[in-house]
């Protein structure tokens, strides 16, 4: 069987030639080529054979050969972008992230030492308490959103007990106002809260920031003996754990001298950034809890807070 040459047409009038396709070309490879030429995302492709009988092609079986879905040499394919609901887009994005995580896990497993493990992400709810739920997971091995209020109380006790250290310049608001704010279940945690909880538990928390492909170490200067990893995508935290390749229980806390797991975290950050698994803080949508106003991006939220005094925001 010879090589395939296909003609692509789009609803906007574009035409492209796809040549030299091997007989063993997979559906996924064809979708990648179409996306490269048309810029239509692979998950949004709607492809129809361009000659009677007109027929939509089933592109769901990525590993299938193109010959098995009815494509023959010389065919014309009409390509358009199908409209997806927001729920479908979120489901596709989640599925894509899971595939990328699994791919990275396999690569790391192939590179890792026998009997070590693979650093994996544990997804926690996006409920504005994700940081606290993530820290709860690395400490207990359980996803328990109820633990967030306990951690908020720890933070308030620490901040309230040292008003000189935790002043308005550090907190961004008066000490008492901050304490009341952080107790609210829809208030986000960040660097200040990670630092306080690191000191309280005597563990170094390493935040794997995939927006910049770096690891920010909280408690590094305190010479703690153990560390745990948190993945940060720009607005959301998830905990990381080591899935053993030798049948041992998953691990969430590691000796500081364990460089193998730290190197896995570094590679995960780089891989996740290159595949753009992070949230663009200039584009994500927020809702002001105080006045129900919808805001786009971090800048609008900051401007709204300065203008109105409202500081309670929720992710949409």
Buried (B, 14 or more C-beta within 10 A) or exposed (E): EEEBEBBBBBEEEEEBEBEEBEEEBBBBBBBEBBBEBBEBBBBBBBBBBBEEEEEEBEBEEBEBBBBEBEBEEEBEBBBBBEEBEEEEEEEBEEEBBEEBBEEBBEEBBEEBEEEBBBBBBBBBEBBBBBBBBBBBBBBEBEBBBEBBEEBBEBBBEBBEEEEEEBEEEEBEEEBEEBBEBBEEEBBBBEEBBBBBBBBEBEBBBBBBBBBEBBBBBBBBEEEBEBBBBBBBBBBBBBBBBBBBBEEEEEBBBBEBEBEBBBBBBBBBBBBBBEBEBBBEBEEBEBBBBBEEBEBEBBEBBEEBBEEEEBBBBBBE
